[in-house]
Amino acid sequence: MNSGATSPRRPTTDAATSARMARQRRSGTKPELALRRELHRRGFRYFVDRAPIPGQRRRADLVFPRLRVAVYVDGCFWHRCPLHATDPKNNAQWWAQKLLDNVTRDRATDSALVEAGWQVIRVWEHEDAETAANRVQIALRAGD
């Protein structure tokens, strides 16, 4: 789960916080669904929640294997959006390390995919679906 860095043991949380965190979706989020609908409307077909490189545990939200394009729809909190990142006050040290590990893993994933000949597109959850679809479409047309 973490990228090899040692982070402190997960802190205990109250029941309400624990329940809220359990409801966080890993796949099929509203921003991801909006992007999928827009790309599908434009005639693009893709795989959902799939590892672009066989054997790799890190899964992309959308994968276009023939054109070697992987799309990730990143949450602003979990992936440290430069515009919307927030720093939790409770268990601040643990969260700081956890979020840093997420970003470090993202960059390692990007590097591994690029080295394997893939194009990686990162979309922030706050991005407009049409604008994000335009970026994906440009990448797909370039790979055609």
C-alpha positions, 0 to 999 in steps of 0.5 A, spaced: 500 500 500 505 504 501 511 505 496 516 502 501 517 508 505 515 507 512 509 511 515 507 510 522 501 505 524 494 507 522 491 511 527 485 509 530 479 514 528 472 515 531 466 511 528 463 517 524 470 518 521 471 511 520 464 510 516 466 516 512 472 513 510 469 506 508 464 510 503 470 513 499 470 509 492 476 507 489 473 506 482 466 509 479 467 516 482 462 521 479 468 525 476 470 518 473 463 517 471 462 524 467 469 523 464 467 516 461 460 518 459 463 524 455 468 519 452 463 514 450 459 520 447 464 521 443 465 514 440 471 512 444 471 505 447 476 503 453 477 498 459 475 501 466 479 500 472 485 496 469 492 495 470 496 498 463 502 493 464 500 486 465 503 484 472 503 491 475 498 492 481 497 499 479 490 500 475 488 506 471 481 508 471 481 508 463 485 504 459 486 505 451 491 499 450 492 499 443 494 506 443 497 505 450 494 511 453 492 510 461 488 515 464 487 517 472 482 521 475 485 523 481 482 526 487 484 532 490 485 530 497 488 523 496 493 526 490 494 533 493 491 537 488 495 544 488 489 548 488 485 544 493 489 540 497 488 540 505 492 538 511 488 534 516 488 537 523 487 530 527 493 525 526 497 530 522 503 527 521 500 520 519 496 523 514 502 528 511 506 521 510 500 517 507 499 523 502 506 524 500 506 516 499 500 517 494 504 522 490 510 518 490 507 512 488 503 516 482 510 519 480 513 512 480 507 509 476 507 515 471 515 513 470 514 506 469 508 507 464 512 512 460 518 507 460 514 502 457 511 506 452 505 509 455 502 516 455 499 518 462 494 523 463 492 525 470 485 528 471 483 532 477 476 531 480 475 538 479 476 538 472 470 539 467 469 533 464 468 536 457 475 539 458 478 533 460 475 529 455 478 534 450 485 532 453 484 525 452 482 525 445 488 529 443 492 524 446 488 518 442 488 522 436 496 523 436 497 515 437 492 513 432 
